[in-house]
Amino acid sequence: MAFTTFGLFQLFSALQAHADDGPLLGRHQFRNRTMWLCLARVLAGQAIAVHVPWARTVFGTVPLNPAQWAVCPGTAAKVLLFEPALRAARTAIRGPRRPTPPAPPPNG
């Protein structure tokens, strides 16, 4: 279960990082087909590593039952709550982000 949970942590972390400036599943999220293909491939690879016999040997894993599969994403999804909470705490302490002023034009 730890192997699968850590893999799912990475998937959720990638989603969270991509949504840094907006909602997690905003309209802009679905435009990046490459990211979604990568996430799908990682999830498929995770399932293969846990359920295909030769891959289980390579990774040292055992098959997970449906209840265990339900616990893994539930645990890994906590990163989706932690990041916004951390951002809110930073904003409360430091104040809102100030936009970076534009660079002065070069002297020429």
C-alpha positions in Angstrom: 0.0 0.0 0.0 2.9 2.4 0.7 4.2 2.1 -2.8 0.8 2.9 -4.3 0.1 5.7 -1.9 3.4 7.4 -2.6 2.8 7.0 -6.4 -0.6 8.7 -5.9 0.9 11.4 -3.8 3.0 12.3 -6.8 0.0 12.3 -9.1 -2.0 14.6 -6.8 1.0 16.8 -6.3 1.4 17.2 -10.0 -2.3 18.3 -10.2 -1.8 20.7 -7.4 1.3 22.2 -8.8 -0.4 22.7 -12.2 -3.3 24.4 -10.5 -1.1 26.8 -8.4 -2.8 29.9 -9.7 -6.3 28.7 -10.0 -8.9 26.1 -9.0 -7.7 22.5 -9.0 -10.1 21.4 -11.7 -10.6 24.7 -13.5 -11.1 25.0 -17.2 -7.4 25.5 -17.9 -6.6 22.1 -16.3 -8.3 20.1 -19.0 -6.4 21.8 -21.9 -3.1 20.1 -21.1 -3.5 16.8 -22.8 0.1 15.8 -22.3 -0.2 16.2 -18.6 -3.4 14.0 -18.5 -1.7 11.4 -20.7 1.3 11.3 -18.4 -0.9 11.0 -15.3 -2.9 8.2 -16.9 0.3 6.3 -17.8 1.6 6.7 -14.3 -1.6 5.4 -12.9 -1.6 2.5 -15.3 2.0 1.7 -14.4 1.1 1.8 -10.8 -1.6 -0.8 -11.4 0.7 -2.9 -13.4 3.4 -2.8 -10.7 0.8 -4.0 -8.1 -1.1 -6.6 -10.1 1.0 -8.1 -12.9 3.1 -11.0 -11.5 6.4 -10.2 -13.2 6.1 -6.6 -12.2 5.3 -7.5 -8.7 8.5 -9.4 -8.5 10.5 -6.5 -9.9 9.0 -3.9 -7.5 8.4 -6.3 -4.5 4.7 -5.5 -4.3 1.6 -7.6 -3.5 -1.9 -7.2 -5.1 -4.2 -4.8 -3.4 -7.9 -5.5 -2.8 -10.6 -2.9 -3.6 -10.7 -1.6 0.0 -6.9 -1.0 0.0 -7.2 0.7 -3.4 -9.8 3.0 -1.8 -7.6 3.9 1.1 -4.6 4.8 -1.0 -6.1 7.7 -3.0 -7.9 8.9 0.1 -4.6 9.1 1.9 -2.7 10.6 -1.0 -5.4 13.2 -1.7 -4.5 15.0 1.6 -1.9 16.9 -0.4 -4.8 18.6 -2.2 -5.9 20.0 1.2 -2.5 20.7 2.6 -1.2 22.9 -0.2 -4.1 25.4 -0.3 -4.1 25.5 3.6 -0.4 26.3 3.5 -0.9 29.0 0.9 -3.7 30.5 3.0 -1.5 30.4 6.1 1.3 32.2 4.3 -1.1 34.8 3.0 -2.4 35.4 6.5 1.1 35.8 7.9 2.8 37.8 5.1 -0.2 39.4 3.4 -1.3 38.9 -0.2 1.4 38.5 -2.9 2.4 41.7 -4.5 2.8 41.7 -8.3 6.4 41.9 -9.5 7.0 45.4 -10.9 8.0 45.4 -14.6 11.7 45.7 -15.3 12.9 49.1 -16.3 13.7 49.6 -20.0 17.3 49.2 -20.9 19.3 52.4 -21.4 20.4 52.6 -24.9 
